[in-house]
Structures are given as C-alpha cells and as structure tokens.
Amino acid sequence: TVLSMTAQTSETLVTSTLVGIFRAVSKAPVNVGSRIAVGQTIGMIEVMRLSDEITAPVSGEVSAIFVQDGQPVEYGQALFEIIADVVEEGQEIDA
C-alpha cells in the first residue's frame, strides 16, 4: 500500500524517434482502451529491415492511435496518446 493525496490523469503523446515504417506489435496488439505498463512495447519503427521498439513512457490507457500498421512515419510524428495515472502524496492506493 502506498499513500497519496489525489490521483490525477495526464495525457502523454508518444512520437516517432525515426523516419520509417510503423509496425504494430503482433503478439499483444495495442488498441484504444488497452491498459499498458511503462516500458511495454507498443509498436515498432522499421528502417531498412531493422526494427526499433517503441515503448510506453508511462503506465495508463491508450486513448488514441494515430497510425496504422505499414504506414510511413516521420521523425516526431504522433503515434499514440496515453492517459497516464499520476499519483500524489496522501491517498492510499494498492501498489
């Protein structure tokens, strides 16, 4: 158990770090409404047959997906939006 005052939410935008082709994760597809954990692989960018994983920077719920599998993406292009749980001091939550 952890103490915190309030639980808030914040939106986090996940953007492409490379120019390439977006690839969805086939083993555990991420959809709008999916719960994800920090560090979880949520997609990949393929560049010249090499793949770079896109990992979730926060835990939370996927609120938007801006790209489709096989779509070309640019550096800095929005890929996902995640509503992250932000916890503050004082409120008791399960950990």
Residue frames relative to the residue before (quaternion, step in Angstrom):
aa qw qx qy qz dx dy dz
T 1.0000 0.0000 0.0000 0.0000 0.00 0.00 0.00
V 0.1448 -0.7725 0.6168 0.0438 3.54 -1.03 0.91
L 0.3306 -0.7310 0.5566 0.2157 3.60 -1.05 0.71
S 0.1483 0.7606 -0.6268 0.0813 3.54 -1.08 0.80
M 0.5512 -0.6458 0.4240 0.3152 3.62 -1.19 0.50
T 0.7973 -0.0713 0.0951 0.5918 3.55 0.77 -1.03
A 0.2816 -0.7058 0.6128 0.2166 3.53 -1.24 0.43
Q 0.0595 -0.7915 0.6083 -0.0050 3.55 -0.72 1.08
T 0.3027 -0.7171 0.5793 0.2421 3.54 -1.27 0.09
S 0.0498 -0.7679 0.6366 0.0513 3.53 -1.24 0.49
E 0.4028 -0.7111 0.5256 0.2362 3.54 -1.11 0.69
T 0.1075 -0.7816 0.6138 0.0287 3.54 -0.92 0.98
L 0.2466 -0.7620 0.5854 0.1256 3.55 -0.83 1.03
V 0.1897 -0.7566 0.6169 0.1049 3.58 -0.87 0.98
T 0.0865 -0.8203 0.5653 0.0035 3.57 -0.68 1.13
S 0.5984 -0.5705 0.4351 0.3565 3.53 -1.30 0.40
T 0.2882 -0.7594 0.5618 0.1567 3.55 -1.00 0.87
L 0.7606 0.2712 -0.1506 0.5704 3.57 1.33 -0.12
V 0.4167 -0.6034 0.5918 0.3348 3.53 -1.37 0.11
G 0.3732 0.7204 -0.5154 0.2758 3.59 -0.74 0.98
I 0.6146 -0.5079 0.4416 0.4114 3.54 -1.24 -0.63
F 0.3664 -0.7233 0.5409 0.2237 3.58 -0.82 1.00
R 0.0687 -0.7734 0.6298 0.0217 3.55 -1.06 0.87
A 0.3913 -0.7047 0.5454 0.2300 3.54 -0.90 1.00
V 0.5050 -0.6165 0.5033 0.3340 3.57 -1.22 0.50
S 0.3074 -0.8019 0.4854 0.1636 3.59 -0.55 1.13
K 0.6434 0.5486 -0.3358 0.4152 3.62 1.04 -0.67
A 0.7879 0.0160 0.0209 0.6153 3.60 0.99 -0.83
P 0.1865 -0.8319 0.5119 0.1053 3.59 0.29 1.25
V 0.2995 -0.7322 0.5877 0.1695 3.55 -1.11 0.79
N 0.0397 -0.7904 0.6109 -0.0219 3.56 -0.85 1.06
V 0.6349 -0.4582 0.4168 0.4618 3.57 -1.29 0.13
G 0.7595 0.3150 -0.2656 0.5034 3.56 -0.81 1.05
S 0.5070 0.6440 -0.4275 0.3813 3.60 1.24 -0.23
R 0.3274 -0.6914 0.6059 0.2181 3.57 -1.11 0.76
I 0.0343 -0.8065 0.5901 -0.0143 3.57 -0.86 0.98
A 0.3603 -0.7181 0.5607 0.2004 3.52 -1.27 0.53
V 0.6147 -0.5360 0.4206 0.3973 3.54 -1.19 0.57
G 0.7950 0.2791 -0.2244 0.4896 3.58 -0.92 0.93
Q 0.5048 0.6504 -0.4251 0.3762 3.60 1.26 -0.18
T 0.4435 -0.6676 0.5253 0.2859 3.59 -1.01 0.80
I 0.0824 -0.8261 0.5575 0.0044 3.56 -0.68 1.13
G 0.7895 -0.0731 0.0301 0.6087 3.58 1.30 -0.04
M 0.2567 -0.7443 0.5911 0.1753 3.55 -1.34 -0.02
I 0.2266 -0.7108 0.6405 0.1820 3.53 -1.29 0.46
E 0.2031 -0.7841 0.5808 0.0817 3.54 -0.74 1.13
V 0.0175 0.7749 -0.6293 0.0566 3.54 -0.88 1.06
M 0.8385 -0.1344 0.0526 0.5255 3.58 -0.60 1.15
R 0.7196 -0.4788 0.2143 0.4550 3.56 0.87 1.11
L 0.5891 0.4871 -0.3916 0.5121 3.58 1.26 0.29
S 0.2259 -0.7919 0.5559 0.1136 3.57 -1.04 0.76
D 0.1527 -0.7517 0.6369 0.0777 3.52 -1.13 0.81
E 0.3879 -0.7463 0.4957 0.2164 3.59 -0.68 1.12
I 0.2327 -0.7038 0.6509 0.1636 3.52 -1.22 0.68
T 0.0798 -0.8156 0.5730 0.0114 3.56 -0.60 1.15
A 0.5635 -0.6065 0.4501 0.3348 3.53 -1.19 0.62
P 0.3395 -0.7579 0.5194 0.2015 3.61 -0.76 1.00
V 0.7739 0.1761 -0.0882 0.6019 3.58 1.31 -0.37
S 0.4517 -0.6203 0.5487 0.3319 3.55 -1.32 0.23
G 0.3711 0.7308 -0.5200 0.2406 3.56 -1.03 0.68
E 0.5975 -0.5490 0.4477 0.3757 3.54 -1.24 -0.59
V 0.4354 -0.6793 0.5255 0.2697 3.57 -0.95 0.93
S 0.1520 -0.8199 0.5488 0.0587 3.58 -0.62 1.13
A 0.8000 0.0211 -0.0142 0.5994 3.60 1.22 -0.38
I 0.1195 -0.7352 0.6622 0.0812 3.53 -1.22 0.67
F 0.2226 -0.8350 0.4977 0.0740 3.56 -0.58 1.19
V 0.7525 0.3217 -0.1828 0.5449 3.61 1.26 -0.16
Q 0.3077 -0.7278 0.5823 0.1913 3.54 -1.30 0.38
D 0.6523 -0.5062 0.3894 0.4082 3.55 -1.24 0.47
G 0.8048 0.2650 -0.2172 0.4846 3.57 -0.90 0.99
Q 0.5360 0.6386 -0.3956 0.3852 3.59 1.28 -0.08
P 0.4433 -0.6593 0.5296 0.2972 3.61 -0.96 0.82
V 0.0843 -0.7923 0.6034 0.0324 3.58 -1.04 0.82
E 0.3628 -0.7164 0.5642 0.1922 3.52 -1.27 0.60
Y 0.6360 -0.4949 0.4175 0.4197 3.57 -1.26 0.33
G 0.8255 0.2227 -0.1787 0.4868 3.59 -0.89 0.95
Q 0.4700 0.6787 -0.4453 0.3467 3.61 1.26 -0.07
A 0.4918 -0.6554 0.4907 0.2962 3.59 -1.01 0.85
L 0.1625 -0.7945 0.5815 0.0647 3.56 -0.89 1.01
F 0.8020 -0.0031 0.0701 0.5932 3.57 0.87 -1.06
E 0.1620 -0.7107 0.6631 0.1704 3.51 -1.36 0.31
I 0.1103 -0.7950 0.5962 0.0158 3.56 -0.87 1.04
I 0.2559 -0.7120 0.6292 0.1779 3.56 -0.99 0.86
A 0.1490 -0.8242 0.5458 0.0258 3.53 -0.38 1.33
D 0.4098 -0.6674 0.5578 0.2747 3.53 -1.14 0.67
V 0.0925 -0.7645 0.6373 0.0276 3.54 -0.90 1.02
V 0.1428 -0.8107 0.5666 0.0354 3.55 -0.71 1.09
E 0.1583 -0.7864 0.5925 0.0739 3.57 -0.97 0.89
E 0.7069 -0.5021 0.3193 0.3825 3.57 -1.28 0.41
G 0.7407 0.4744 -0.3239 0.3485 3.53 -1.24 0.62
Q 0.7236 0.4073 -0.2482 0.4989 3.61 1.01 -0.70
E 0.3921 -0.7122 0.5292 0.2429 3.57 -1.03 0.77
I 0.0574 0.7747 -0.6266 0.0625 3.54 -0.88 1.02
D 0.5067 -0.6157 0.4911 0.3508 3.58 -1.23 0.34
A 0.1135 -0.7924 0.5971 0.0517 3.53 -1.03 0.84
